[in-house]
C-alpha cells in the first residue's frame, strides 16, 4: 500500500494490489489516448485550489441545483439554511450548477435559479452570479451571467477535464474500470436477478467487466463499443458505514455494494462522482441537502475515501410535507376508513411547491423566508415575538437545532407570518413591494399607485408604525380593498353603499348634511369626533356606546352608527383605517364631494 502526504482535507491514498498481468498505465492510455499523458495529478489540483483563508469554525456551504425546471420551495429552504449558517460563521456560500444531466436541462432554468435566489435575498457570495444590468436598459434589464470566485469553474460541464483526471487516478490505483456492457446486456442482468429474487444492479458476479483482462478491453475498443467508467465496490460488502449527520445524529448503513458509474459514455460525470470532487476542491465544509440523499451516503463516503479526501460534514434536512386524506375500505366489514398520510410536496400536484405560487398569492419574500425559518427551527417564533424589530438575519440559526422531522406545509401559518411582516414595514416598503406585485397581477391598481406615489404612500402610512400598526394587509391582493377609496376612478365605480340598517335615510341625509357644514380639515381627531358625537345626539343617537347599551330603548342607536354613516359615504366601505387620517389624505375637496354625493 502506497501513501502520500496528507493535510487537514486529505486522507492517506490507498492503491489496490494489481492482479496478474494487470497494466493500469496501459489501460489508461488505451481509454484516454493523448489525454492520459497530460492529465494532472491530484496534488496539482490540491495546489490549484488551496485551503480557504477563513476564520476557525467558518462554514463553506453551497446550493447546487440542476437546471431542470422551476424553483421548488425546498430549494429556497435549503439555500436559506446554507446561507444563514455561512454568514453567521463568517464563511462562504456559493452557487454551483450541476448540469451533468444534459437531457433534463431546460432552457431558462439558470435564470430561474439565479433570479429566485436574488429575489429572496439569498444570492451567493461566490459561484454563478448575475452581473449588474447595464445602464439605460430599463426596469426589466438584467445583467449577464458571470462566475465569481477562485474555486471555479462553478458549472460542472465546464469541469469535465478535472473529473477525467481524477478518474484516471482512480484507474491507476485500481478503484475504477471501464465497462462495455450494452443496454441489452444490462437488461439481461436485471431479468436474471429478478428471476433469482436478488438485489438488482451491477455487482458481484454480475459485474462482468470488473476484472476484465487488457486484451478484452482492447477488443471492445477496437469494435467501437462505447464504455462507461465504474467505481469498484469494496471487496468485502458485509460491513457497515457510520457517520454523524448534522441534523439526524448518528446513522449506520450497509456499505455500498454496487459498482456505480463515475463517468458516462460521453465523459460527463454522474452526480455522485462530481459532487465528491467538487466539494473537496471548492473546500466545502458542510453539505446541507434534502434527506432523499441519505440512501446515497455509503457511496458518497466511499468516494471520498478512495479519492483520498477527508469527507465533508453532511447534514440532511427533511422535506416540507403535506397531508393527504386517504380513504380505505375495510375488506371484512366494508366500513370506510379515513386517515391522513404525509407526503413530500409534489411538483406535479401541489402549486405551493413552486415559489412562483407565493408571489402570485402576494406573500412578500421576507414573509416566505420567516415562514421557512419557523419550519427550520421552532424557536424562531418565540425569538420573533421577543425581537419584533430585528431583521430575521439576527436569529442565531444552529445546525444541530434544525427540526429532524418533516414539517407540514401550512398556508394559514404562512399568511399569519405575512400579516406580521407587512405590519412591520414602512409605508415606503409597502409601496415598493406592493407596486412590484401589482405590476404583475393588478395592472389597474399599479397604474393608480404610480400616478402619484407620494399620495399613495401617505395613504399606506395611515396607522402604520407602533405597537398597533395596521394589520389590514395580509398579502398584496389586500392592497386593492385598502386603497380603492383613495382613487376616484375606483370609488366612483361603486354600485352600492352598505350604510347601517338602523339609521333611516332621513337621518343619514341629516348626518351627512351637518357633517358637510361642520367639516374643517384643520380639526384634530378629537375635535372631529366631537362634532360627529354632537350631530348624533341632536338626532337622537347616544353619544357613548355604553349609554346606548344601558338603555337601548331610549336611543335610535349610538355614535358608532353615526360615524359609520360618514365612513361609508367617504370610503364606500365599513372597513377602513382611522377615518380622520383617511380624510386628511383624501383632502378637503374630495371629502366634501363625497359627502355631497348623497344629498
C-alpha positions in Angstrom: 0.0 0.0 0.0 1.4 3.4 -1.0 0.7 6.6 0.8 1.1 10.3 0.0 1.5 13.2 2.4 -1.8 14.3 4.0 -3.2 17.6 5.2 -6.4 18.5 7.0 -8.5 17.9 4.0 -6.9 14.8 2.6 -6.5 11.2 3.7 -3.8 8.6 3.1 -4.3 7.5 -0.5 -4.5 3.7 -1.0 -3.6 1.6 -4.0 -5.1 -1.8 -4.7 -2.6 -4.6 -5.4 -2.5 -5.2 -9.2 -3.7 -8.6 -10.4 -1.6 -10.9 -12.6 -0.7 -9.2 -15.8 -2.7 -6.1 -14.9 -1.1 -3.0 -16.6 -3.1 0.1 -15.4 -1.0 2.7 -17.1 -1.6 0.9 -20.4 -5.3 0.7 -19.6 -5.4 4.5 -19.0 -3.5 5.1 -22.3 -6.0 2.9 -24.2 -9.0 4.6 -22.7 -7.9 8.2 -22.9 -5.2 8.4 -25.5 -3.2 11.6 -25.6 -5.2 13.0 -22.6 -3.6 10.4 -20.4 -0.2 11.9 -20.7 -1.4 15.4 -20.0 -3.7 14.5 -17.1 -2.9 16.4 -13.9 -2.2 14.6 -10.7 -4.3 15.1 -7.6 -1.5 17.0 -5.9 -1.6 19.6 -8.7 -5.3 20.2 -8.0 -4.6 20.5 -4.3 -2.1 23.3 -5.1 -4.5 25.0 -7.6 -7.4 25.0 -5.1 -5.8 25.7 -1.7 -7.5 25.8 1.7 -9.6 28.9 2.1 -8.2 31.6 4.4 -11.2 31.8 6.7 -11.6 32.1 10.5 -11.7 28.9 12.6 -15.2 27.5 12.5 -16.2 29.3 9.3 -18.6 27.2 7.3 -18.3 26.9 3.5 -21.7 25.9 2.2 -23.3 25.7 -1.2 -26.5 25.4 -3.1 -26.0 23.0 -6.1 -29.2 22.7 -8.2 -29.7 21.1 -11.6 -31.2 23.3 -14.3 -34.3 21.1 -14.8 -37.4 23.2 -14.0 -39.0 25.7 -11.7 -37.5 26.7 -8.4 -39.0 24.4 -5.7 -39.8 25.9 -2.3 -37.4 23.2 -0.9 -34.6 24.9 -2.9 -35.2 28.2 -1.2 -35.5 26.4 2.2 -32.1 24.6 1.8 -30.5 27.8 0.4 -31.7 29.8 3.3 -30.2 27.3 5.8 -26.9 27.2 3.9 -26.6 30.9 3.5 -27.5 31.8 7.1 -25.0 29.3 8.6 -22.2 30.5 6.3 -22.8 34.2 7.0 -23.1 33.6 10.8 -19.8 31.9 10.9 -18.0 34.3 8.6 -17.7 31.7 5.9 -18.7 31.5 2.2 -22.0 30.5 0.5 -21.6 29.6 -3.2 -23.8 28.5 -6.1 -22.7 25.6 -8.3 -24.7 24.5 -11.3 -24.9 20.7 -11.5 -25.8 20.4 -15.2 -24.4 17.0 -15.9 -27.8 15.5 -16.8 -27.9 17.3 -20.1 -31.1 15.5 -21.3 -33.2 17.0 -18.5 -31.8 20.6 -18.7 -34.4 23.2 -19.5 -33.7 26.5 -21.3 -34.0 29.4 -18.9 -33.6 27.3 -15.8 -30.4 29.1 -14.8 -32.3 32.4 -15.0 -34.9 31.0 -12.7 -32.3 29.8 -10.2 -30.2 32.9 -10.0 -33.1 35.4 -10.1 -35.1 33.4 -7.5 -32.2 33.4 -5.1 -31.8 37.2 -5.6 -35.5 37.8 -5.0 -35.3 36.1 -1.6 -32.0 37.9 -0.7 -30.1 34.6 -0.9 -27.6 35.5 -3.6 -24.3 33.7 -3.1 -21.0 35.4 -2.5 -19.3 33.2 -5.0 -20.2 30.9 -7.9 -22.7 31.6 -10.7 -24.0 35.1 -10.4 -25.7 37.8 -12.5 -23.6 40.9 -13.2 -25.3 44.3 -12.7 -27.5 45.4 -15.5 -26.1 47.9 -18.0 -27.2 51.5 -17.5 -30.2 52.6 -19.6 -31.5 49.1 -20.0 -34.9 49.8 -18.4 -36.5 48.2 -15.3 -36.6 44.8 -16.9 -33.0 44.7 -17.9 -30.8 42.0 -16.4 -27.0 41.6 -16.4 -25.2 38.7 -17.9 -24.2 35.6 -16.0 -20.7 35.5 -14.6 -18.7 33.1 -12.5 -17.1 34.8 -9.4 -14.5 33.2 -7.2 -11.2 31.4 -7.2 -12.5 27.9 -7.0 -14.3 27.6 -10.3 -15.5 26.8 -12.9 -18.8 26.6 -10.9 -20.6 24.9 -13.8 -20.0 21.2 -13.8 -20.0 20.7 -17.6 -17.0 23.1 -17.6 -15.1 20.9 -15.2 -15.1 17.7 -17.3 -11.3 17.7 -17.6 -11.0 17.7 -13.8 -13.3 14.7 -13.4 -11.4 12.9 -16.1 -8.1 13.4 -14.4 -9.4 12.1 -11.1 -11.0 9.1 -12.9 -7.6 8.4 -14.4 -6.1 8.5 -11.0 -8.7 6.0 -9.7 -7.9 3.6 -12.6 -4.2 3.8 -11.8 -4.9 2.9 -8.2 -7.3 0.1 -9.0 -10.6 1.6 -7.9 -12.2 2.2 -11.3 -12.5 0.3 -14.5 -14.2 0.5 -17.9 -17.5 -1.3 -18.5 -18.6 -2.0 -22.1 -22.0 -3.6 -21.3 -24.7 -2.8 -23.8 -28.2 -1.8 -22.9 -29.3 -5.3 -23.8 -26.7 -6.9 -21.6 -27.7 -4.8 -18.6 -31.3 -5.6 -19.2 -30.5 -9.4 -19.3 -28.7 -9.0 -16.0 -31.7 -7.3 -14.4 -34.0 -10.1 -15.7 -31.8 -12.8 -14.3 -31.6 -11.0 -10.9 -35.4 -10.6 -10.8 -35.8 -14.3 -11.6 -33.4 -15.2 -8.7 -35.0 -12.5 -6.4 -31.7 -11.0 -5.7 -30.7 -7.3 -5.4 -30.7 -5.7 -8.8 -27.7 -3.8 -10.0 -24.2 -4.1 -11.3 -22.4 -6.0 -8.5 -20.8 -9.3 -7.6 -20.7 -11.9 -10.3 -22.9 -9.6 -12.5 -20.1 -7.0 -12.6 -18.8 -8.7 -15.8 -16.1 -6.1 -16.6 -14.7 -5.7 -13.1 -11.6 -7.8 -13.7 -11.6 -8.0 -17.5 -8.1 -8.7 -19.0 -6.5 -5.9 -21.1 -6.9 -7.9 -24.3 -10.7 -8.0 -23.8 -10.7 -4.2 -23.3 -8.6 -3.8 -26.5 -11.1 -5.9 -28.5 -14.1 -3.9 -27.2 -12.4 -0.6 -28.1 -11.4 -1.9 -31.5 -15.1 -2.8 -32.2 -16.1 0.8 -31.3 -18.3 -0.3 -28.3 -18.8 2.7 -26.0 -17.9 2.4 -22.4 -18.7 3.9 -19.0 -16.3 4.1 -16.1 -17.4 2.4 -12.9 -16.3 2.6 -9.3 -15.2 -0.8 -7.8 -17.3 -1.6 -4.8 -15.4 -2.8 -1.7 -14.3 -6.4 -1.9 -16.0 -7.1 1.5 -19.6 -5.8 1.4 -20.7 -7.3 4.6 -19.7 -4.3 6.8 -21.5 -1.1 7.7 -20.6 2.6 7.4 -21.4 5.0 10.2 -21.4 8.8 10.3 -22.8 11.6 12.4 -25.3 13.6 10.5 -25.6 17.3 11.4 -29.4 17.1 11.7 -30.3 13.5 12.3 -27.4 12.4 14.5 -25.5 9.1 14.2 -26.6 7.0 11.2 -25.4 3.5 10.3 -26.0 1.8 6.9 -24.6 -1.2 5.0 -21.6 -0.3 2.9 -22.0 0.4 -0.8 -22.1 -2.9 -2.8 -22.7 -1.6 -6.3 -20.2 -0.8 -9.0 -21.6 2.7 -9.6 -21.0 4.6 -12.8 -18.5 7.5 -12.4 -18.2 8.7 -16.0 -20.9 8.2 -18.6 -20.0 7.2 -22.2 -19.8 10.8 -23.2 -17.2 11.6 -20.5 -19.7 13.5 -18.4 -19.7 12.5 -14.7 -22.6 11.3 -12.6 -23.7 13.5 -9.7 -22.1 11.2 -7.1 -18.6 11.4 -8.6 -18.8 15.1 -9.5 -20.1 16.3 -6.1 -17.3 14.5 -4.2 -14.6 16.0 -6.4 -16.2 19.5 -6.4 -17.0 19.7 -2.8 -13.4 18.8 -1.9 -11.7 21.1 -4.4 -14.1 24.0 -3.6 -13.2 23.4 0.1 -16.8 22.9 1.1 -17.0 22.2 4.8 -20.7 21.3 5.1 -23.1 19.7 2.6 -26.6 20.6 3.8 -29.2 19.0 1.5 -32.5 17.2 1.4 -32.7 13.8 3.2 -33.6 12.0 0.0 -29.8 11.8 -0.4 -29.3 9.7 2.8 -29.6 6.5 0.8 -26.5 7.5 -1.2 -24.3 8.2 1.8 -22.5 4.8 1.8 -21.4 5.5 -1.9 -20.5 9.1 -1.2 -18.4 8.2 1.8 -16.6 5.5 -0.2 -15.9 8.0 -3.0 -14.3 10.4 -0.5 -12.2 7.6 0.9 -10.9 6.2 -2.4 -10.3 9.7 -3.7 -8.1 10.4 -0.7 -10.4 13.2 0.6 -11.5 13.9 4.1 -15.3 13.8 4.0 -17.2 17.0 4.4 -19.8 17.3 7.2 -23.1 16.1 6.0 -26.5 17.4 7.2 -29.8 16.1 5.7 -32.9 18.2 6.2 -36.3 16.7 5.8 -38.6 17.9 3.0 -41.7 20.1 3.5 -44.6 17.8 3.6 -48.3 17.8 3.0 -51.2 15.8 4.4 -53.3 13.7 2.0 -56.7 12.4 3.1 -56.8 8.7 2.3 -60.0 6.7 2.2 -59.8 2.9 2.6 -62.5 0.2 2.7 -62.1 -2.5 5.4 -62.2 -5.7 3.3 -64.0 -7.6 6.1 -66.6 -5.1 7.3 -66.9 -2.9 4.3 -66.5 0.1 6.6 -65.0 3.3 5.1 -61.9 4.5 7.0 -60.4 7.9 6.5 -56.8 8.7 7.6 -54.2 11.3 6.9 -50.9 10.4 5.2 -47.9 12.6 5.0 -46.0 13.0 1.7 -43.4 15.3 0.2 -44.7 18.4 -1.6 -45.1 17.3 -5.3 -44.0 19.4 -8.3 -47.0 18.0 -10.2 -49.7 18.0 -7.6 -49.1 21.0 -5.3 -49.0 24.6 -6.5 -47.2 25.6 -3.3 -44.2 23.6 -4.3 -43.3 26.3 -6.9 -42.0 29.5 -5.4 -44.0 31.5 -8.0 -47.1 30.4 -6.2 -46.1 32.5 -3.2 -45.5 35.5 -5.4 -48.9 35.1 -7.2 -50.8 35.0 -3.9 -48.9 38.1 -2.8 -46.8 36.8 0.1 -43.7 39.1 0.5 -40.4 37.3 0.1 -39.4 38.2 3.6 -42.6 36.6 4.9 -41.8 33.4 3.0 -38.3 33.4 4.5 -39.7 33.9 8.0 -42.2 31.1 7.4 -39.4 28.8 6.4 -37.3 29.7 9.4 -40.3 28.7 11.5 -40.2 25.3 9.8 -36.4 25.0 10.2 -36.4 25.8 13.9 -39.5 26.2 16.0 -37.5 28.5 18.4 -37.7 31.2 15.7 -41.4 32.0 16.5 -40.6 32.9 20.2 -37.5 34.8 19.1 -39.5 36.9 16.7 -42.1 37.7 19.4 -39.2 38.8 21.7 -37.5 40.7 18.9 -40.2 42.3 16.7 -38.0 45.0 15.3 -34.9 42.9 14.4 -34.3 41.5 10.9 -34.7 37.8 10.6 -31.0 37.5 9.9 -30.3 38.3 13.5 -31.8 35.0 14.5 -29.0 32.6 15.6 -29.7 29.6 13.4 -27.9 26.4 14.6 -27.4 23.3 12.5 -28.0 20.9 15.4 -31.3 22.6 16.3 -32.8 22.1 12.8 -36.0 20.0 13.0 -35.1 16.4 12.1 -38.7 15.6 11.2 -40.6 16.9 8.1 -42.8 20.0 8.8 -46.2 20.3 7.2 -47.0 23.0 4.6 -49.3 25.4 6.5 -50.7 28.1 4.3 -52.7 29.5 7.3 -49.5 30.0 9.2 -47.9 31.4 6.1 -50.5 34.2 5.9 -50.2 34.9 9.6 -46.5 35.4 9.2 -47.1 37.5 6.1 -49.5 39.8 8.1 -47.0 40.3 10.8 -44.2 41.0 8.3 -46.2 43.6 6.4 -47.3 45.3 9.6 -43.6 46.0 10.4 -42.9 47.5 7.1 -42.7 51.3 6.5 -45.1 52.9 4.0 -42.2 53.2 1.6 -41.5 49.4 1.8 -45.2 48.6 1.4 -45.4 50.9 -1.6 -42.3 49.5 -3.3 -43.1 45.8 -2.8 -46.8 46.1 -3.3 -46.3 48.0 -6.5 -43.9 45.3 -7.8 -46.6 42.7 -7.2 -49.4 44.9 -8.7 -47.4 45.5 -11.9 -47.6 41.8 -12.5 -51.1 40.9 -11.1 -53.2 44.1 -10.8 -52.1 46.5 -13.5 -55.0 48.9 -13.0 -54.1 49.3 -9.3 -50.4 49.6 -10.2 -51.1 52.5 -12.7 -53.1 54.3 -10.0 -50.4 53.8 -7.4 -47.7 55.1 -9.8 -49.7 58.2 -10.9 -49.0 59.9 -7.6 -46.5 57.9 -5.5 -46.4 60.3 -2.6 -50.2 60.4 -2.3 -50.3 56.6 -2.3 -47.5 56.4 0.4 -49.4 58.8 2.6 -52.5 56.5 2.3 -50.4 53.5 3.1 -48.8 55.3 6.1 -52.1 55.6 7.9 -52.0 53.6 11.2 -48.5 52.4 10.3 -45.9 52.1 13.0 -46.0 51.5 16.7 -47.4 48.5 18.7 -50.8 48.7 17.0 -49.5 49.0 13.5 -52.0 48.5 10.6 -52.6 44.7 10.1 -55.2 45.0 7.5 -52.8 43.9 4.7 -52.2 40.2 5.0 -51.0 39.7 1.4 -50.6 42.1 -1.5 -54.0 41.4 -3.0 -55.3 43.2 0.1 -53.9 46.4 -1.3 -56.9 47.0 -3.5 -59.6 46.9 -0.8 -57.3 49.1 1.4 -56.6 51.6 -1.3 -59.5 51.7 -3.7 -61.3 54.6 -1.9 -58.3 56.8 -2.3 -58.7 56.7 -6.1 -61.8 58.4 -7.5 -61.9 56.0 -10.5 -62.4 53.0 -8.2 -64.7 54.8 -5.7 -66.9 56.2 -8.4 -67.4 52.7 -9.8 -69.2 51.5 -6.6 -72.8 50.4 -7.3 -74.0 50.2 -3.7 -73.1 51.6 -0.2 -73.5 49.5 2.9 -74.9 52.1 5.3 -76.0 51.0 8.8 -79.5 49.4 8.7 -80.6 51.1 11.9 -80.1 54.6 10.5 -83.1 55.7 8.3 -82.4 57.5 5.1 -83.7 60.8 6.6 -81.3 60.6 9.5 -78.5 59.6 7.1 -79.0 62.6 5.0 -79.1 64.8 8.0 -75.9 63.4 9.4 -74.1 63.9 6.1 -75.5 67.5 5.6 -74.5 68.6 9.1 -71.1 66.9 8.6 -70.6 68.7 5.3 -71.4 72.0 7.0 -69.2 71.3 10.1 -66.2 69.8 8.3 -63.0 71.6 8.9 -59.7 70.0 7.6 -57.8 71.8 10.4 -59.7 69.9 13.1 -57.8 67.4 15.3 -59.1 63.8 15.6 -60.7 64.6 18.9 -62.4 67.8 17.6 -63.7 66.0 14.5 -65.1 63.1 16.5 -66.7 65.5 19.0 -68.6 67.1 16.0 -69.8 63.6 15.0 -71.0 63.0 18.6 -72.9 66.2 18.7 -74.6 65.6 15.4 -75.7 62.2 16.6 -77.0 63.5 19.9 -79.1 66.1 18.2 -80.7 63.4 16.0 -81.4 61.0 19.0 -78.3 58.8 19.0 -76.4 58.1 22.2 -73.1 60.0 22.5 -71.4 56.9 24.1 -71.8 53.3 23.3 -72.2 52.4 26.9 -75.1 54.9 27.2 -76.9 53.0 24.5 -76.2 49.6 26.0 -77.5 50.8 29.4 -80.8 52.0 27.9 -81.2 50.9 24.2 -84.9 51.7 24.2 -84.0 55.4 24.8 -81.9 55.9 21.7 -82.1 55.3 17.9 -78.5 54.0 18.1 -75.2 55.3 19.2 -72.3 57.4 18.0 -70.7 54.4 16.3 -73.6 54.2 13.9 -73.4 57.9 13.1 -69.7 57.7 12.4 -70.3 54.6 10.3 -72.6 56.6 8.0 -69.8 59.1 7.4 -67.3 56.3 6.9 -69.4 54.5 4.3 -70.1 57.8 2.5 -66.5 58.8 2.3 -64.8 55.4 1.8 -67.6 53.3 0.3 -66.9 50.5 2.8 -67.3 49.9 6.5 -63.7 48.7 6.7 -61.2 51.4 6.6 -58.4 52.7 8.8 -58.7 55.7 11.0 -61.3 57.9 9.3 -59.8 61.2 10.4 -56.5 60.2 8.9 -58.2 59.0 5.8 -59.9 62.4 5.3 -56.6 64.2 5.8 -55.0 62.2 2.9 -58.1 62.5 0.7 -58.1 66.3 1.1 -61.0 68.7 1.7 -62.2 68.9 -1.9 -62.6 65.1 -2.3 -64.2 64.7 1.2 -66.8 67.4 0.5 -67.6 66.0 -2.9 -68.3 62.6 -1.4 -70.4 63.9 1.4 -72.4 65.9 -1.1 -73.0 62.9 -3.4 -75.7 61.6 -1.0 -77.6 64.9 -0.6 
